[in-house]
Amino acid sequence: MNLSFSNLCAQANYQAKISPNAQYVANATANRIVIRRSSMDLSIVNVFECLKPIDYIQWSPNSECILAANYESSRIEVHSIIDPKWTATIKDLAFPFASVQWTVDSKNIISVSQMNYEDKAIETSPDGKYVAVVHKRNGKDTLSVYHSSSFILLEQFELNMVDVENIRWSPDSSCIAVWDNCLYNNLIVYRIDGYICTTYEGYEHGLGIKSVCWSQNGKFLAIGYYDQTIHLLYTLSWKLITILSHPSVLNNTTANIALYEEVGLSKTQVPTLDTLVAYRQITKRPFSIPSIRSDLNQPNPRVGIGLCQFSTDGLFLASRNDNMPNVLWIWDIKTLCCRYAIIFRHTIKQIIWNPKEG
């Protein structure tokens, strides 16, 4: 794996998405969607203007359309990449949208109103056949599995949870990982008929799970904890194979980590499409990673693994430790070691791997 860095592009609300076919990159600025070619020069292909400011964008799975949502006005606009003149608008002021997403067949858009979980606990299976939804039933968290086209209820079962935080489908759509609120160290993997494949409790004490991610081949399940570690499970045996730690100081024992830092731009330079980003490698050891102090007594403390994402080929894992919010860590799954650490000037808001490459 070799690192290369593109130039900077303006964006708003951290809305930048790579199309599933990896041909385009879309980013939202105010009320515009800018479509760029997925190349090092990021040349502009098209610009779509929306009536309202954009809160959220999402590509259709077939990469032919892109939606833009404004939650305040409960408005969704859909634009076509194939026919730029075509557009569609969805409005429903009676039931304001809390979350929107495409179905996997690219033919429908699911909108959810007045949902406590916002963008959590509702997810379409990767094969497009099912939609899983967590809701309260007689005071108990319940998982319902619907047919994605007809929305007929197929399965429904109670979850052995105190307060469900979120869910993730496995890549083969055979099972669902469900985990509890951070006060409870509990993750359970269910089959869609309710059978429990495994239960994992990483710790008895302390804050629990903050993020969960499957590898694309389904062999690994990464569980990010508030204690700044990632627990990596091998799904064929459901055994813990390693715990990945994010060190605050790089020394001789972490010499295998290649460390890069974004070089600051001068005041006369403005980060635009024509401004190249410069990075320098840091070889000094020991080296203290920039971090922030978090108050663990406050709700949602800025600590722990807030983001983790496997590469498409499953060979690498990228992560962000929230009390080192400017640092991207890239792990080699074969060696179970960190390969790169990249220090950015600003907080990392999202991680997206190229859908077609590692």
N, C-alpha and C positions, 0 to 999 in steps of 0.2 A: 504494500500500500504506500503510494507516494502522495504527499500533500502539495496542493496548488491552491492559490487564492485568487478569486475574481475581484472585480471592482465593486464599489458600493452603490446601492440603489435605494432611493427613498421609499419608505413604507409607513403605514399607520396601523395602530392597534395590533402590531406584530402579525399582520395577515400577509404571509408569503407562502405560496403552495406550489409544489412541483406537480405537473400533471401525471396521472398514472402511467401514461405511455412514455414519460420522461422527455417529451419533445418541447415542453413549454414550462415557463415559470410565471406565475401570476402573483402580483402584489397590489395591495389596495392602498390608495392615497386619497384621503378625504372621501369624495364621492366618485372616484375613478378606479377602474380595474385596468391595470397595465399588464398586457400579455407580452412576454419576452421569450425569445428563443433560448432553449437550454444549452447555452454554449458559453465559453469564457467571456465573450464580448457582451452577452445578454442583450442582443439587439431587439428593439421593439417591433412586435408583429402587429399589434392592434391595441387600441385604447377604448374601453367601454365606459360611458358616463351613466351614472345612476342618479335618480331623483333625490335620494337621501344619502347622508353619510353612511359609510360602510362599517358595520361592526364585525362581520364575519364573511369569509368566502370559502367555497368548497368546489372542487372539480367533480364532475360526474365521473363514475368509474371508467366509462369508455373514452374519456378525455375530449368529448365533443362539445360539452357545455360547461358553464361555470355559473354558480349562483352567488348572489350577494344579498346579505340580510341586514335590515335595519330593525332592531328589536323595539325601539321606542315607538315607531310608527307601524309595527307589525307588518312589515313589507318585505317581500322577497322578489328580486329581479333575476331572471335567468337569461344568459347571453350564449349565443352559439359561436363556436370557433369555426365551424364549417361554413355557416352563413352569417356573417357579422351583422347583417341588416335585421335578422330575426331576433325578437326578444319576447319575453313573457313576464307578466307581473302577477304575484299572488298577494292578496291583502285580506286581513281578517281582524278588524278592530275589536270585534266582540270577544275574541279569544287571543290575546297578545301572545306572540311566539316567545318561548323561553329557550328553544333549541330547534335547529333544523338540520337535516342531513339527507343525502341521496340514498335511495335503495341501490343495491348492488347491480340491478339490471339497468340502471340509468333512466328508467321510465317514470319513476315516482320520487316525490320529495316528502319525507316524513317531517311534520312540524308538531312540536309538543308545546302545550300551553300550561301555565301555572304548575310547573314541575319543580319540586323541591330540590332535585339533584341537578338542575340546569342541564349541563352537557354530560352528566354522568348517568350510569345505570340504565341506559338504553343503547343497544348496539345491534347492528345487522351482522349476521354471520358472514364470513369471507366468501362462502359459496353462493350467497344471495338468497338462500332458501328460507332463512328464519330471521325473526326479530326477537331479541330477548329484552324483557322489561322487568325491572325490580319495582315493586310497589308494596304498600302496607295493606295487610288483610287481617282484620281482627287484631290489630296491634302487632302483627308479626311480619317480618320481611319475607316476601314471597317472590319467586321468580316465575314469570310466565313466558312461554315460548310460542310465538305466533308464526303462521305461514306468511311469508313476506309479501305475497301478491294478494291473497284473499283476506289476510289478517284474521283467519280462523285460529282460535286457541287450540294448540296441539298438546302442550304439557303445562302443568302448573304444580309447584311444590314449595313447601316451606323451606327456608334457609336456616341452617344452624348458626345464626349470627345474632349479635346484639343490635348492631346498627350498621347496615351495609354501606360501604364507602363507594365501591364501583365494581364493574365486571369487565372481563376481557375474553372474547372468543379465542379458541385455539385456531391456528391457521387452517386446519383441515375441517373445521366446523363441527367436530365431534364432541367437544366439551367446552366448559366455561369456567374460567377462574373468577372466583368471587372473594373479596376480602373485606374485613371489618374496619370500622372506624379506628383511627390511630391509637385510641386508648386500649384497644384489644388486639393482641398479636395473633391474628387468626386469618389464614387463607385456606379456602377449600376449592378443589376442582371437581365440578359436577359434570356428569354426562347429561345430555338433554332430557333423559328420562328421569333424572333426579338421583341416579346412582352416584355415590361419592367415590371418586378415583383416588383422591389423597387429601389429607389435611396437614397443613404445615404451620407450626407455631415457632417462630424464630427465637423468641425470647419470652421469659416469664414476666419480666419487669421492664419498665421504660416505654417510651412511645413506640408505636408499631410501624405499620406499612404506609409508605407515602406514594409509591408508584410500582406498577407491574407491567412487564412486557414479555411477549412470546417471541422466540426466534422464528424466522420465516419457515424453516423446515420443521418446526414444532418440537425439536429435540431439547430445547432449553427454555426455562422460564426464569426470568430475572425479576427479583423482588427487591425494590429499593426501600431502605429503612431510614427512619429519622436519626439513627446513630451514624449516618454517613457511610454505610456499607451497602453492598449489593450481594444478596444471597442468590447463587446460581444453582438451579435444580436441573437434573438430568431427567427428562420426562419419561424415558423408557423404564426407569426404576423408581422414579420420584425421590431420588436421593440427592442430598446436598453435596455438590462436588467442590465448591470453593466459596469463600467470602472475599469479595473485592473491596479493599479499603482505599479511601481517598486521602493520602497523606498531606498534612499541612506544610511539611518541610521535605524537600527532595535532597537526598544526600547520596553517598557512594553506594548504598544498598539499593537505590532506585536509579542507578546509572543507565538502565535500559530504557528509561523514559526520555524521549526527545521532547524538549520543552521549547515552545515558541511563544513570542509576545508580539502583539500588535503595536506597531510604532505610531506614536501620536502625530497627527497632521498639524502643520503650522496654521496659525490663525488666518492666513490668507487663502488657505486651501479649504474648499467646501466639499464634503462627501457627495459627489454626484456620479453619474454614470461614467464620466471621463476621469475620475480620480481613482488611481490605483491604490490599493491597500498594501502597505509594507509590513512585513513581519521579519523579526530577527530571532535567531536561535540563541538560547541562553544555555551556556555550558557551565556556568559557575555552580559549584556545590560546596557547602549546602546552600539551598535557595528556599526562602520562605514564600509559599503561595499566598497571594492576597486573599484575605478572608474578613468576614464581619462577625461581630459578636451578636448572638441572638439570646433573647430572654425566653427561656423555655417555659416560664410561667404564663406567658402571653398566648392567646389563641393563634393557631397557624404560624408557629415560629419559623423564621427563615433558616432552617437547618435541615439536613437530610437530602436524600436523592429525589429531587423533584422531577427530573426527566431522565429516562433511560430508553434507548432505542437500538435495536439490532439492525445491522446492515442487511440489505436484501439477500445477499449470499450467506448470511448467518456467520460470517467469519469474524465480524467485529461488533463491538457494543460501544455506543456513545452515551455519555452520562453527564449530568450537571449536579453537583453538590450545592445545595441552596445557600450554604454559608460561605461558599466560594463561587458566587453567582456569575463571575466573569470568565470562569475556566471551563473549557470543554475537555473531557477525558475520553480517550479512545482506547478500548481494550481489545487485545488479540485473544480470541476465544480458543485457538489452538494451544497457546502457551499459557493462557489464563493470567497474562501480565498486561500492564498498561504500556501501550506503544507510544502514544503521543499525549501531551497536555498543551493546550493552546490558551493563552491568556488574552482575552479581548478587552478593549477599553470600556465596553458597556455590558450590561447584564444580558445574558443569553436568555431569550424568551421561548424559543422553540428549536427543535432539532429535526431535520428532515433528511434522510438518506435518499440518494438517487434511486428511483424504483427499479432501474434496469442494471445498476452496477453496485459493487460493494463499496 
